[in-house]
Amino acid sequence: MFNPPPGQVSSVSVSFPTAGTSTTSLTPADNVGLDDPSPPTLTIIVQPAVQITSPAAGNVRGTVSINANVAGTVPGSNTFTFMVDNTVLSTQSVNGTSASTNWNTKQTATGKHTLTVSVTGANITDPAGNTGSASEQVKVVR
C-alpha cells in the first residue's frame, strides 16, 4: 500500500510481468484515512514484446529468413503474422515463443521495405484488436 503525506498527490507506477488482461483498482484515501468504499476498476491490456531477430536492418537479397521471438506471453498458442510493406507473407500459430518464414526478395522491387511481425497470444483478448509488433527497415538489392 502506498501512502503519500497528507495533502499531497503522488503518482504510482505499476508493472505487469506478462502480457494479457489485468484488472486493477486504486482506492484513494483522504487525509484522515477514509477511503472510497467502491473504487472504480480499470482493465489494462498489456501487449507482448516482439523482436525481429533476423535479418538485421540493412541490405537483403535472395531468399531471406525472417525470424521473430515474443516475450511476455504464456507458453501456448501464439499467432505470428509476418508482413512486408503491410502485405502478409505468412501467418503461423505455434506452441512456443518463436517463429520464422522465408521471403523471396526477387519477387519484390529493389529499394527500402518495412518488415513487420505482429503476435497475438491465446491468453490475450484485446477488444480493440491490438497486437504486439515490431518493425524494421531493410533494403532489397540485386
C-alpha positions as CSV (number, residue, x, y, z in Angstrom):
1,M,0.0,0.0,0.0
2,F,1.3,3.4,-0.9
3,N,0.6,6.3,1.5
4,P,1.7,9.8,0.5
5,P,1.9,12.5,3.1
6,P,-1.5,14.2,3.9
7,G,-2.5,16.8,1.3
8,Q,-0.1,15.6,-1.4
9,V,-1.0,13.8,-4.6
10,S,1.5,11.3,-5.9
11,S,1.7,9.0,-8.9
12,V,2.1,5.3,-8.7
13,S,3.7,3.1,-11.3
14,V,2.7,-0.5,-11.8
15,S,4.4,-3.1,-13.9
16,F,2.8,-6.3,-15.3
17,P,5.2,-9.3,-15.7
18,T,3.3,-10.9,-18.6
19,A,1.1,-9.8,-21.5
20,G,-2.6,-10.3,-21.1
21,T,-5.6,-8.7,-19.5
22,S,-5.4,-7.4,-15.9
23,T,-8.0,-5.6,-13.8
24,T,-6.8,-3.2,-11.2
25,S,-8.3,-0.6,-8.9
26,L,-7.0,2.3,-7.0
27,T,-8.5,3.2,-3.6
28,P,-7.9,6.9,-2.8
29,A,-7.9,7.8,0.9
30,D,-8.4,11.3,2.3
31,N,-6.1,13.0,4.9
32,V,-8.0,11.3,7.8
33,G,-7.7,7.9,6.3
34,L,-11.2,7.5,4.9
35,D,-11.3,5.7,1.6
36,D,-13.8,5.3,-1.2
37,P,-15.8,2.1,-0.4
38,S,-16.4,1.3,-4.1
39,P,-13.4,2.5,-6.1
40,P,-13.6,2.2,-9.9
41,T,-11.7,-0.5,-11.7
42,L,-9.6,-0.2,-14.8
43,T,-8.9,-3.0,-17.3
44,I,-5.4,-2.9,-18.7
45,I,-4.3,-4.9,-21.7
46,V,-0.5,-5.4,-22.0
47,Q,0.7,-6.4,-25.4
48,P,3.5,-8.9,-25.9
49,A,7.0,-7.7,-26.7
50,V,8.0,-8.8,-30.2
51,Q,11.6,-8.8,-31.5
52,I,12.7,-9.5,-35.1
53,T,15.9,-11.4,-34.6
54,S,16.9,-11.7,-38.3
55,P,17.5,-10.3,-40.8
56,A,19.3,-7.3,-39.3
57,A,18.2,-3.9,-40.7
58,G,20.2,-3.2,-43.8
59,N,20.6,-4.8,-47.2
60,V,19.0,-8.1,-48.1
61,R,18.9,-10.2,-51.3
62,G,17.7,-13.6,-52.5
63,T,15.6,-15.7,-50.1
64,V,15.7,-14.2,-46.6
65,S,14.7,-16.0,-43.4
66,I,12.7,-13.7,-41.2
67,N,12.9,-14.9,-37.5
68,A,11.0,-13.4,-34.6
69,N,10.6,-14.0,-30.8
70,V,7.9,-12.9,-28.4
71,A,8.3,-12.3,-24.7
72,G,5.5,-11.7,-22.2
73,T,3.1,-14.4,-23.4
74,V,2.4,-17.6,-21.5
75,P,3.5,-20.8,-23.2
76,G,0.9,-22.0,-25.5
77,S,-0.5,-20.9,-28.8
78,N,0.9,-17.7,-30.3
79,T,-0.1,-16.4,-33.7
80,F,2.8,-14.7,-35.7
81,T,1.9,-12.6,-38.7
82,F,4.9,-11.7,-41.0
83,M,4.4,-8.8,-43.3
84,V,6.4,-6.8,-45.9
85,D,5.0,-3.3,-46.5
86,N,1.7,-4.3,-44.8
87,T,1.3,-7.3,-47.2
88,V,1.0,-10.6,-45.3
89,L,3.7,-13.2,-46.2
90,S,2.7,-15.8,-43.6
91,T,0.6,-16.4,-40.6
92,Q,1.5,-19.2,-38.2
93,S,0.1,-20.4,-35.0
94,V,2.8,-22.1,-32.9
95,N,3.1,-23.6,-29.5
96,G,6.1,-21.6,-28.4
97,T,7.6,-18.1,-28.5
98,S,9.4,-18.0,-31.8
99,A,8.6,-18.5,-35.5
100,S,10.1,-17.8,-38.9
101,T,9.2,-17.6,-42.5
102,N,11.1,-17.2,-45.8
103,W,10.8,-14.1,-48.1
104,N,11.9,-14.3,-51.7
105,T,13.1,-10.8,-52.3
106,K,13.4,-11.5,-56.1
107,Q,9.6,-11.0,-56.2
108,T,9.9,-7.6,-54.6
109,A,11.1,-4.3,-56.1
110,T,14.5,-3.1,-55.2
111,G,14.7,-0.3,-52.6
112,K,13.5,0.2,-49.0
113,H,10.8,-2.0,-47.4
114,T,9.4,-2.4,-44.0
115,L,9.3,-5.8,-42.3
116,T,6.7,-6.2,-39.6
117,V,5.9,-9.1,-37.3
118,S,2.8,-9.0,-35.1
119,V,1.9,-11.5,-32.4
120,T,-1.2,-12.3,-30.6
121,G,-1.2,-14.8,-27.7
122,A,-4.0,-17.2,-26.8
123,N,-4.1,-15.6,-23.4
124,I,-4.6,-12.0,-24.7
125,T,-8.0,-10.6,-25.5
126,D,-8.0,-7.0,-26.7
127,P,-11.4,-5.6,-27.6
128,A,-9.6,-3.0,-29.9
129,G,-7.8,-5.8,-31.7
130,N,-4.3,-4.5,-30.9
131,T,-1.3,-6.8,-31.1
132,G,2.3,-6.7,-30.1
133,S,4.5,-5.9,-33.1
134,A,8.0,-5.0,-34.2
135,S,9.1,-3.4,-37.5
136,E,12.4,-2.7,-39.2
137,Q,13.6,-1.2,-42.5
138,V,15.5,-3.3,-45.0
139,K,16.7,-2.5,-48.5
140,V,16.3,-5.1,-51.3
141,V,19.4,-5.1,-53.5
142,R,20.2,-7.3,-56.5
